[in-house]
Amino acid sequence: MRLYMRAVNSDSREYPLLAQKELEFWFQSTLGRALLANQRRVIEKKIHRLFGFHQAEIGVSHRVPVGNPSSLGHKFYVLPSWEPDLPENSIISSPGEIALDHDVVDLVILHHTLDFSSDPHQTLREASRILKSSGNLLIVGFNPVGLWGLRRLFSARKKAPWNMRFIAGHRVEDWLNLLDFRVSGIQTHFYGLPFNKQSMINRSIWLNNVLNEKVPLGAYYTILAQKQSGARIKAVPQWRKNAKVVGLPLANRVSMKHKVKPND
């Protein structure tokens, strides 16, 4: 199976590269590494049993991968700009206008993509467009409810991750329902305190073992949804009804050559 690329107008790309880069650097901090480690464990449990071949990871950076544990054979990244150390399995494209054909991907992972996207609705529509029918979509986003949401509201210095959108999970679920997705549910994870100190993280790590994932107070949420709409069927060209030339079947041509001549 091949992935088909489509032409993209590079002048129409609008992507908040600065916010994305800030979030990439934040994941290298003490708190960011703790959150990323938790996310990778959670994501592995959700995708390791999914089937298919093509997997598109549209997230923070190729340096912050989260979809490697899946069993899908062809994994690639969709990234907004070229960098010297990009892996070969990368497509340079805006998440709001992905340079892929319709219905070609089996699994799309949006790792905080809606949080820093300039147009989260369009990003979600593009993810739906490239997904095959019955394909799976995994969304990871910051949770505006709980201690992390409060830290964002009262943070004086609006830097990553506190300058992200923090879109509520139920809003994203409503958008998915409009796009004909079947949502399996929303779960929140990581109940550590939102402070970039290892001692504070260690003191609150026990909350992850006490609070249930359905308690909507975690630092981030995950949504796993399956596309229900059918794939596009390409129109088959039709022959003109009033064609003046009619082809003679080959079998009839052969039989005419071997007809017995009439007697003189």
N, C-alpha and C positions, 0 to 999 in steps of 0.2 A: 504494500500500500504506500502511496506517495502523498506527501503534503503539498497542496497547491498554493502557491503564493499569489497574491493579488497586488495590483499597483496601489500605492498610497501617495497621496499628495503631501510631500514633506513640509510644504509651507503651512499646512493646516494643523501641524502638531502643536499641541499646547500641553506641556507636561511640567509639573513642579519639580524640577530636578534638584533644586536646593533642599526642599523638604525631604525628598527621598534620600539624598546624601547624608543629611543630618541624622535621619533614622538609621541609616547603615552604620554610621559612626557610633551612635548611641548603643547599638547592639554589641559593641565592643567594651562597653562599660560593665561594672560589676553587676548592676541591676539588669542591664540588657542581656548579659550572658546567662544570668539565672532564668530570666523569662524565656530566652531562646531555647535553653535546654529543656524547659518544661514544655514548650510548644512542640519541639521535635518528638518528644515522647508521646504527646497526645495525638499529633498528626499521624505518627506511625501506626497507632492503634486503629485509626479511622480509614487509612488508605491501603493497608497491606493486603487486604482481601478483595480489593476492587480489581475488576478485569478490564482488559483492553490492551491497546498497543501504544497509542500516542498520548503523551502527558505534557501539558503546557504549564509551566510554573511562572506566574506573573506576580512578582513580589518586590521586595526591597532591593535585592541585589543577588548576583550569582555568587557572591562571597557569603551570603546568608541563605544557603539552600535549606529547604525543609522537606522536599518531596522525594529524596533519594530512597527511602525504604520501600517504596511501592514496587509491585511486581511487573509494572508495565515496561515493555521493552524499549520504547523510544522516548526518552525524556529530553526536553529542551526548555530553554528560557526565552521569555519575551522581555526584552530590555529596551529602554528608551533611547540609549545613545551608545556609540561605539567606545570601547576602552581597549588599551593594549593587551590586557590579560584575559580578554573574553574567551570562554571555551568555544569549541567549534559548534556545539549544539546550541547556538544562540541566534535569535531573530531580532533584528533592530527594528522596533516598531513601538508606536504609542499604544497604551492599553485602551485608549478610546477609539483607535482605528487600527486594528491588528491586521497585519499583512498576511492573512491566511484565508483560504476559501471557506465556504460554509460547510458545516457538518463534517469536520475532519478529525476532531480531537475526542478522545475517550474520557479524559480527566483534565480539568482545569483547576489549578490551585491559585487562589487570590490571597497572598500573604500580606495583609495590611494594605493592599492595593487601593481599596475604597477609602482608606483613611487619608491617603495623600494624593489621591487622584483629583485633577481639576474638575472632572465631571463624573462622579461615581455612578450616576444612572447610565450614562453612555458606556462606561467601562463594563458594567454588568450586562448590558445588551450585547456588547461585543463578545463577552465570554459565552453568552448563550448562543450567539450566532455560530461560533466556531465549534461548539459542542455537537456531537452526534446525538440523535434521538436515543434516549436512555443513558446518555453520558452523565457523568457525575461532576459536580461543582463543589469544591471545598473553600469556604470563606473563613478567614481569620481576621478579626478586627478588635480594636480596643473597645472596652466596655465603658460607657459613660456613667454607669451606675456603680456605686461602691466607692472604696477609698481612692482608687486610681482616678475616677471621675471627679471626686472632690479635689484631689491634688491638681488636676488640670484647671479646675475653676479658680482656684486660689493661688495658682502659680504666677509669681510676678515676672519671671523670666520665661517667655514663651519660646522655649526651644524643644527639640525632639525629646520625648514623644509628646510633650504637652501642647505642641502647636498642631497636632494632627486633628482630624475631624471628630473622632470618637462617635461614629454613627451608631445609634441604638440598634440592637439585634432585631427587634420586632419590626423596625422600619425596613431593614434589609429583607426580612421574611415577607413583608407585604410586596416589595418590589419583585421578589422571586415568584410569588403567586401570580402576579400579573404577567410574568413571562412564562407561565405554564410549567413551573417547576414543582416537584413534590418534595417538600421540606421534611426531613426526618426529625428536626427539632433543633433547639438552640441550647448549647451548654457553655457555661463559663468556667474558667480555669485560672489557676495561680492566685492564691490569696495572700501572697507576701506583701509586706508593707512597701509603698512606693517611694523608697528612699535608697539612694545610691551608696549604701554602706553595708558591708558584709555582715557586721554584727547585727544590724537591724533585720537583715534578710534571714539570718540564722534564728533569730528570736521568733520570727513569725512563720517559719517554714512548716511548723507542725499543723498550721491551719489547713494546709493542703490535704492532710489525712483526716481531718475532722469534718470539714464542710463538704457537702454534696455538690456535684457538678451542676445540678439544677438550681442551686442557690445563686441568684443573679448578682453576685457581688465580686466575682473574679476580675482580674486585670484585663482579660480578653475573652472573647467568645469564639466558638466555632459553629459553623452551619454547614451541614452536608445536605445537598439537594440533588435531585435527579431530574434531568430534562424529560418532559413528557410530550412535547410537541414533535410532530413528524419531521423527517428530513425533507429537504427540497428534492423534487423530482424534475430532472431536466427535460424540457420539451423535446419530443422527437420530431424532426422535420417531416412535413407531409408533402407528398407528390402533388403536383398541380392536377386538378380534376379534369381540366379541358386540354390536356396535352395532345398535340397533333401527332407526335411520333409514338408508336406503340411498339415496345420491344417484343420480339418473337422468342419464346422459350427455346433453349438450345435443343431440348429433346425433340421438339416439333421440327426444327430445322433439319436434324439428322434423318428423321423419318421421311421428310419430303424428298430428300436426295435418293432414297431407296424405293420410291414408288415405282410400280410396274408401268412401263410405257403402254399406251393404248395401241391396239392392232391397227396396221395400215388398212 
